[in-house]
Amino acid sequence: MRNDARHNRKQILAAAESVFGEHGATGSTEEVARRAGVGIATVFRHFPTKSALLEATLLAHFAELRRQANESADTGDPFEAVCALVRVMVETGATKLALATLLDADGGIPASALTASEELRAVVDTVLSRARAAGVVRASVSVDEIYLLIRALAQASASQPTDTVTMSRAIDIILAGIQPT
């Protein structure tokens, strides 16, 4: 792929995440093209259908979270790695939910997205296991519980937008709750 095409694809995916994260089902490919600074034909040249665009956007979302999770895992402080990961997953969770909901309504979540989701979960579990082994997270805290808490805050913010200070404090409460007593 040529550099300009690769750049356009990256811009389209970023714009799609923003548009569909903000507007859900009412988001349009025309708005994606406008925000990406390309023509609608360029969007459809990369993604022949809206479903293909949604799938690629969700896959890119998961890939970025995996990248950040792997980067967090390489930090010196296992608790800070968990904190960074939980924050980014909550803060981007409403967008992920919107993308998944749109895909599900359009014929089901593709196997590629389910696989990407499981790969992310495995990385999150690795980061969490490292924190448990270091004694900075309660030994009883599982990835299932972390995912439930992330999903709860993401769904709450998706249904009723919350200011950043309140959301940050809610995340702080969760993080304090997983530390050993």
C-alpha positions as CSV (number, residue, x, y, z in Angstrom):
1,M,0.0,0.0,0.0
2,R,1.3,3.4,-0.9
3,N,2.2,5.9,1.9
4,D,-0.7,8.3,0.9
5,A,-3.2,5.4,0.9
6,R,-1.9,4.1,4.3
7,H,-2.2,7.7,5.6
8,N,-5.8,8.0,4.3
9,R,-6.8,4.6,5.8
10,K,-5.4,5.7,9.2
11,Q,-7.3,9.0,9.0
12,I,-10.5,7.3,7.9
13,L,-10.3,4.8,10.8
14,A,-9.6,7.6,13.3
15,A,-12.5,9.6,12.0
16,A,-14.8,6.6,12.0
17,E,-14.0,5.9,15.6
18,S,-14.8,9.5,16.5
19,V,-18.0,9.7,14.4
20,F,-19.6,6.4,15.4
21,G,-18.4,6.9,19.0
22,E,-20.2,10.2,19.1
23,H,-23.3,9.5,17.0
24,G,-23.8,5.8,17.0
25,A,-26.2,4.6,14.3
26,T,-26.8,8.1,13.1
27,G,-23.1,8.5,12.2
28,S,-22.6,8.6,8.5
29,T,-19.8,7.6,6.1
30,E,-20.1,11.2,4.6
31,E,-19.2,12.6,8.0
32,V,-16.3,10.1,8.3
33,A,-15.0,11.3,5.0
34,R,-15.3,14.9,5.9
35,R,-13.4,14.5,9.2
36,A,-10.8,12.4,7.6
37,G,-10.3,15.0,4.9
38,V,-11.0,12.7,2.0
39,G,-13.8,12.1,-0.5
40,I,-16.5,9.6,0.1
41,A,-15.1,7.6,-2.8
42,T,-11.8,7.2,-0.9
43,V,-13.7,5.9,2.1
44,F,-15.5,3.3,-0.1
45,R,-12.3,2.4,-1.9
46,H,-10.8,1.3,1.4
47,F,-14.0,0.0,2.9
48,P,-16.6,-1.1,0.3
49,T,-19.4,-1.2,2.9
50,K,-20.3,0.6,6.1
51,S,-20.0,-2.8,7.9
52,A,-16.5,-3.2,6.6
53,L,-15.6,0.2,7.9
54,L,-17.2,-0.5,11.3
55,E,-15.3,-3.9,11.5
56,A,-12.0,-2.3,10.6
57,T,-12.6,0.5,13.1
58,L,-13.3,-1.9,15.9
59,L,-10.3,-4.0,15.0
60,A,-8.1,-0.9,15.0
61,H,-9.6,0.0,18.4
62,F,-8.7,-3.4,19.9
63,A,-5.2,-3.3,18.3
64,E,-4.5,0.1,19.9
65,L,-5.7,-1.1,23.3
66,R,-3.5,-4.2,22.9
67,R,-0.5,-2.0,22.0
68,Q,-1.1,0.2,25.1
69,A,-1.6,-2.9,27.3
70,N,1.6,-4.4,26.1
71,E,3.4,-1.0,26.6
72,S,1.9,-0.8,30.1
73,A,3.0,-4.3,30.9
74,D,6.6,-3.3,30.2
75,T,6.5,-0.5,32.7
76,G,8.3,-0.9,36.0
77,D,5.3,-0.5,38.2
78,P,2.7,-3.3,37.9
79,F,-0.1,-1.3,39.6
80,E,0.5,1.7,37.4
81,A,0.2,-0.7,34.4
82,V,-3.2,-1.8,35.6
83,C,-4.3,1.7,36.3
84,A,-3.3,3.0,32.9
85,L,-5.1,0.1,31.2
86,V,-8.3,0.4,33.2
87,R,-8.4,4.2,32.5
88,V,-8.0,3.9,28.8
89,M,-10.4,1.0,28.5
90,V,-13.1,2.9,30.5
91,E,-12.4,6.2,28.6
92,T,-12.7,4.5,25.2
93,G,-15.4,2.0,26.3
94,A,-18.4,3.9,25.1
95,T,-17.0,4.1,21.6
96,K,-16.2,0.4,21.6
97,L,-19.7,-0.4,22.7
98,A,-21.2,1.8,20.0
99,L,-19.1,0.1,17.3
100,A,-19.9,-3.4,18.6
101,T,-23.6,-2.5,18.8
102,L,-23.7,-1.2,15.2
103,L,-21.9,-4.3,14.0
104,D,-24.2,-6.6,15.9
105,A,-27.3,-4.8,14.5
106,D,-25.8,-5.2,11.0
107,G,-25.6,-9.0,11.1
108,G,-23.6,-9.9,14.1
109,I,-20.1,-9.2,15.4
110,P,-17.6,-10.7,13.0
111,A,-15.2,-13.5,14.1
112,S,-12.3,-11.2,13.6
113,A,-13.6,-8.8,16.2
114,L,-14.3,-11.6,18.6
115,T,-10.8,-12.9,18.2
116,A,-9.3,-9.4,18.7
117,S,-11.4,-9.0,21.8
118,E,-10.1,-12.3,23.2
119,E,-6.5,-11.3,22.4
120,L,-7.0,-8.0,24.3
121,R,-8.5,-9.9,27.2
122,A,-5.5,-12.2,27.4
123,V,-3.1,-9.2,27.5
124,V,-5.3,-7.6,30.2
125,D,-5.1,-10.8,32.2
126,T,-1.3,-10.9,31.8
127,V,-1.0,-7.3,33.2
128,L,-3.4,-8.2,36.0
129,S,-1.5,-11.4,36.8
130,R,1.7,-9.5,37.0
131,A,0.1,-7.0,39.5
132,R,-1.3,-9.8,41.6
133,A,2.1,-11.6,41.7
134,A,3.7,-8.3,42.8
135,G,1.2,-8.0,45.6
136,V,-0.2,-4.7,44.4
137,V,-3.6,-6.1,43.5
138,R,-5.7,-8.4,45.6
139,A,-5.0,-12.0,44.8
140,S,-8.8,-12.6,44.4
141,V,-9.3,-10.0,41.7
142,S,-9.9,-11.7,38.3
143,V,-10.0,-10.4,34.8
144,D,-13.7,-11.1,34.7
145,E,-14.3,-8.7,37.6
146,I,-12.1,-6.0,36.0
147,Y,-14.0,-6.4,32.7
148,L,-17.3,-6.1,34.5
149,L,-16.2,-2.9,36.2
150,I,-14.9,-1.4,33.0
151,R,-18.0,-2.4,31.1
152,A,-20.2,-0.9,33.8
153,L,-18.5,2.5,33.7
154,A,-18.3,2.4,29.9
155,Q,-22.0,1.7,29.6
156,A,-22.9,4.3,32.2
157,S,-20.9,6.9,30.3
158,A,-22.4,5.8,26.9
159,S,-26.0,6.2,28.2
160,Q,-25.4,9.4,30.2
161,P,-22.2,11.4,29.4
162,T,-20.2,12.1,32.5
163,D,-17.8,14.9,33.1
164,T,-14.1,13.9,33.1
165,V,-13.6,14.7,36.8
166,T,-16.4,12.5,37.9
167,M,-15.3,9.7,35.6
168,S,-11.7,9.9,36.8
169,R,-12.8,9.8,40.4
170,A,-15.0,6.8,39.7
171,I,-12.0,5.0,38.2
172,D,-10.0,6.0,41.2
173,I,-12.6,4.3,43.4
174,I,-12.4,1.1,41.4
175,L,-8.6,1.1,41.5
176,A,-8.5,1.7,45.2
177,G,-10.9,-1.2,45.6
178,I,-8.7,-3.7,43.9
179,Q,-5.6,-2.9,46.0
180,P,-4.8,-5.2,49.0
181,T,-6.1,-4.1,52.3
